[in-house]
Amino acid sequence: MSNPIMSRNPYFTEQRTPAGYPAMPGYQPGRGDQPQQPGIQQAYGQQGYDQQAYGQQPFGQQDQRYDAPVFGDRAANGEPALTYDDIMMKTGILLGVTVLTGILSWMLFVPDNTAAANFGTAFTIAIVASLAAFGVGLVMAFKRQLGPGLTISYAALQGVALGTLTGVLELMYEGIALQAVLATASVVAVAWFLHTSGLVRTTPKGMKIVLTIMIAAIVFSLANLFLSWTGVIDAPWGMRSAEVMGIPLGVILGVVMIVVASYMLINDFEVAKIAVANRAPRSFAWTAAIGIVMTILWIYLEVLRLIAILNQD
């Protein structure tokens, strides 16, 4: 089980043999657990040894087919095969769109002073953009492959939401924007190190737990937003402002969600490598990239909110 954006396509799923071991590229169930490579006939299982090409072809041509590349640089459908660089390039593009729209939204929608009357409009824009991004995310979760249209739209909407929210919080708590960016970069760097070093590997059971917590967090956030918006709860951060043994609930939830999101990010990196190993077409780079970007932006939001709650006094 992986990021819902990636889990709907077999290219992002690691194939395993009945014994539970990772399968080699070309593996087909029911073939003796042996990889079936294109262009290589399984002649030894179909014909007698004395009927092989060794008795029918000139000696110099007997092994040419074994020296030829099995896959080349193409996917099964003839499209150029996906590479990790393709995924990182698309990830950079989507993050760039988010940053650009975030800066523009900060400039356009965030007031230059702390007049409380101006904050309502900015918060409303942030909430509407966030809900729109959530809707686009739901649409993406039901598609097997994504292109630049939906992915860039999601990144732009998240840029509007996060840029506006960050601008408002910067007026309230000077320096919070830089702190959130640096903290997010640190968390992403640690997750990348844990992934590349092999110190942390995700498991199907772990991902089920993480996705369950993520769904619970979404439900909690929507309920908290509704209660705050309708005035049922008047605290600055809604239910997150409640204290548990003297610690704001938002701080506890923030730390938990940052850990959960980091685990999800490690899984995103792993799934991206699986897609490359499975020789997915290059067009799947957008699908892998948006999965990574969604998790990074989730980490940023949790970090930003955690810092704001810690400074709410």
MOMOHU-V111179 format. One record per residue. OMEGA is omega in radians with two decimals (none if undefined). D_CENTER is the distance of its C-alpha to the mean C-alpha in whole Angstrom. Layout:
# MOMOHU-V111179
omega=OMEGA d_center=D_CENTER
omega=OMEGA d_center=D_CENTER
This chain:
# MOMOHU-V111179
omega=-3.09 d_center=13
omega=3.07 d_center=9
omega=-3.10 d_center=6
omega=3.12 d_center=9
omega=-3.08 d_center=7
omega=-2.93 d_center=8
omega=-3.07 d_center=11
omega=3.14 d_center=13
omega=-3.08 d_center=14
omega=3.10 d_center=16
omega=-3.09 d_center=15
omega=-3.14 d_center=12
omega=3.14 d_center=14
omega=3.11 d_center=17
omega=3.14 d_center=20
omega=3.08 d_center=23
omega=3.09 d_center=27
omega=3.12 d_center=29
omega=3.09 d_center=29
omega=-3.12 d_center=26
omega=3.08 d_center=25
omega=-3.12 d_center=22
omega=3.06 d_center=24
omega=3.09 d_center=25
omega=-3.13 d_center=24
omega=-3.12 d_center=26
omega=3.07 d_center=27
omega=3.14 d_center=28
omega=3.09 d_center=29
omega=3.14 d_center=33
omega=3.10 d_center=34
omega=3.13 d_center=35
omega=-3.13 d_center=31
omega=3.09 d_center=32
omega=3.08 d_center=30
omega=-3.03 d_center=31
omega=3.13 d_center=31
omega=3.05 d_center=32
omega=3.14 d_center=35
omega=-3.12 d_center=36
omega=3.07 d_center=39
omega=-2.97 d_center=39
omega=-3.05 d_center=43
omega=3.12 d_center=44
omega=-3.04 d_center=43
omega=-3.06 d_center=45
omega=3.03 d_center=48
omega=-3.08 d_center=50
omega=-3.07 d_center=50
omega=3.12 d_center=53
omega=-3.09 d_center=52
omega=-3.08 d_center=49
omega=-3.12 d_center=49
omega=3.12 d_center=51
omega=-3.02 d_center=54
omega=-3.08 d_center=53
omega=3.05 d_center=52
omega=-3.05 d_center=53
omega=-3.06 d_center=52
omega=-3.09 d_center=50
omega=-2.99 d_center=48
omega=-3.01 d_center=47
omega=-3.10 d_center=44
omega=-3.08 d_center=42
omega=3.13 d_center=40
omega=3.12 d_center=38
omega=-3.09 d_center=38
omega=3.10 d_center=36
omega=-3.08 d_center=32
omega=-3.05 d_center=31
omega=-3.04 d_center=28
omega=3.14 d_center=28
omega=-3.09 d_center=25
omega=3.02 d_center=25
omega=-3.08 d_center=23
omega=-3.12 d_center=25
omega=3.12 d_center=25
omega=3.11 d_center=26
omega=3.05 d_center=24
omega=-3.08 d_center=23
omega=3.13 d_center=20
omega=3.04 d_center=17
omega=3.13 d_center=16
omega=3.10 d_center=14
omega=3.09 d_center=16
omega=-3.12 d_center=15
omega=-3.12 d_center=11
omega=3.11 d_center=12
omega=3.12 d_center=14
omega=3.08 d_center=12
omega=3.10 d_center=10
omega=3.12 d_center=13
omega=-3.11 d_center=14
omega=3.08 d_center=12
omega=3.09 d_center=12
omega=3.08 d_center=16
omega=3.14 d_center=16
omega=-3.13 d_center=15
omega=-3.11 d_center=17
omega=3.14 d_center=20
omega=3.09 d_center=20
omega=3.12 d_center=19
omega=3.13 d_center=23
omega=3.13 d_center=24
omega=3.08 d_center=24
omega=-3.11 d_center=25
omega=-3.03 d_center=28
omega=-2.94 d_center=29
omega=-3.09 d_center=28
omega=-3.13 d_center=29
omega=-3.13 d_center=32
omega=-3.13 d_center=34
omega=-3.06 d_center=36
omega=3.11 d_center=35
omega=-3.06 d_center=37
omega=-3.10 d_center=36
omega=-3.10 d_center=37
omega=-3.07 d_center=34
omega=-3.09 d_center=31
omega=-3.13 d_center=31
omega=-3.13 d_center=30
omega=3.13 d_center=28
omega=3.12 d_center=26
omega=3.10 d_center=27
omega=3.14 d_center=25
omega=-3.11 d_center=22
omega=-3.14 d_center=22
omega=3.12 d_center=22
omega=3.13 d_center=20
omega=3.11 d_center=17
omega=3.09 d_center=19
omega=3.09 d_center=18
omega=3.10 d_center=15
omega=3.11 d_center=14
omega=3.09 d_center=16
omega=3.10 d_center=15
omega=3.10 d_center=11
omega=3.11 d_center=14
omega=-3.13 d_center=15
omega=-3.09 d_center=12
omega=-3.12 d_center=11
omega=3.10 d_center=15
omega=-3.13 d_center=15
omega=3.13 d_center=15
omega=-3.09 d_center=14
omega=3.08 d_center=13
omega=-3.09 d_center=15
omega=-3.06 d_center=15
omega=-3.11 d_center=17
omega=-3.07 d_center=15
omega=3.12 d_center=12
omega=3.09 d_center=14
omega=3.12 d_center=16
omega=-3.13 d_center=13
omega=3.14 d_center=12
omega=3.13 d_center=16
omega=3.09 d_center=16
omega=3.08 d_center=14
omega=3.10 d_center=16
omega=-3.10 d_center=19
omega=-3.06 d_center=18
omega=3.12 d_center=17
omega=3.13 d_center=20
omega=3.14 d_center=23
omega=3.13 d_center=22
omega=3.13 d_center=22
omega=3.12 d_center=25
omega=-3.13 d_center=27
omega=3.08 d_center=26
omega=3.07 d_center=27
omega=-3.11 d_center=30
omega=-3.10 d_center=31
omega=-3.06 d_center=29
omega=3.11 d_center=30
omega=-3.06 d_center=28
omega=-3.11 d_center=25
omega=3.14 d_center=23
omega=3.12 d_center=23
omega=-3.12 d_center=23
omega=3.13 d_center=19
omega=-3.13 d_center=18
omega=3.14 d_center=20
omega=3.11 d_center=18
omega=3.11 d_center=15
omega=3.13 d_center=15
omega=3.13 d_center=17
omega=3.13 d_center=14
omega=3.13 d_center=12
omega=3.11 d_center=15
omega=3.12 d_center=16
omega=3.11 d_center=12
omega=3.11 d_center=13
omega=3.14 d_center=16
omega=3.12 d_center=16
omega=-3.06 d_center=14
omega=-3.14 d_center=16
omega=-3.12 d_center=19
omega=-3.12 d_center=19
omega=3.12 d_center=20
omega=3.04 d_center=17
omega=-3.13 d_center=16
omega=3.14 d_center=14
omega=3.09 d_center=16
omega=3.12 d_center=16
omega=3.13 d_center=18
omega=-3.14 d_center=16
omega=3.08 d_center=13
omega=3.12 d_center=16
omega=-3.12 d_center=17
omega=-3.13 d_center=13
omega=3.07 d_center=13
omega=3.10 d_center=16
omega=-3.14 d_center=16
omega=3.12 d_center=13
omega=3.11 d_center=15
omega=3.14 d_center=18
omega=3.11 d_center=17
omega=3.12 d_center=16
omega=3.13 d_center=20
omega=-3.10 d_center=21
omega=3.12 d_center=20
omega=3.10 d_center=21
omega=3.13 d_center=25
omega=3.11 d_center=25
omega=-3.14 d_center=24
omega=-3.12 d_center=27
omega=3.12 d_center=29
omega=-3.10 d_center=29
omega=-3.13 d_center=30
omega=3.10 d_center=33
omega=3.11 d_center=34
omega=3.06 d_center=34
omega=-3.04 d_center=33
omega=-3.12 d_center=34
omega=-3.08 d_center=32
omega=-3.11 d_center=30
omega=3.10 d_center=27
omega=-3.13 d_center=28
omega=3.13 d_center=28
omega=3.14 d_center=26
omega=3.11 d_center=29
omega=-3.07 d_center=31
omega=3.06 d_center=32
omega=-3.07 d_center=32
omega=3.08 d_center=34
omega=-3.14 d_center=34
omega=3.10 d_center=30
omega=3.12 d_center=29
omega=3.13 d_center=26
omega=3.11 d_center=24
omega=3.13 d_center=24
omega=3.14 d_center=23
omega=-3.13 d_center=21
omega=3.13 d_center=19
omega=3.14 d_center=19
omega=-3.08 d_center=18
omega=3.08 d_center=15
omega=3.10 d_center=14
omega=3.13 d_center=15
omega=-3.14 d_center=13
omega=3.11 d_center=10
omega=3.08 d_center=10
omega=3.09 d_center=11
omega=-3.13 d_center=7
omega=3.07 d_center=6
omega=3.10 d_center=9
omega=3.10 d_center=8
omega=3.11 d_center=5
omega=-3.13 d_center=8
omega=-3.11 d_center=10
omega=3.08 d_center=9
omega=3.11 d_center=9
omega=3.10 d_center=13
omega=3.12 d_center=14
omega=3.10 d_center=13
omega=3.14 d_center=15
omega=3.12 d_center=18
omega=3.11 d_center=18
omega=3.05 d_center=19
omega=3.05 d_center=17
omega=-3.09 d_center=18
omega=-3.12 d_center=17
omega=3.12 d_center=16
omega=3.11 d_center=13
omega=3.12 d_center=12
omega=-3.14 d_center=11
omega=3.13 d_center=9
omega=-3.08 d_center=7
omega=-3.09 d_center=7
omega=3.06 d_center=6
omega=3.12 d_center=3
omega=-3.11 d_center=3
omega=3.13 d_center=5
omega=-3.13 d_center=5
omega=3.11 d_center=5
omega=3.13 d_center=7
omega=3.05 d_center=9
omega=3.10 d_center=10
omega=-3.14 d_center=11
omega=-3.13 d_center=13
omega=-3.14 d_center=15
omega=3.12 d_center=15
omega=-3.14 d_center=17
omega=-3.12 d_center=19
omega=3.13 d_center=20
omega=3.14 d_center=21
omega=-3.14 d_center=23
omega=3.14 d_center=25
omega=3.11 d_center=26
omega=-3.12 d_center=27
omega=-2.99 d_center=29
omega=3.13 d_center=30
omega=none d_center=34
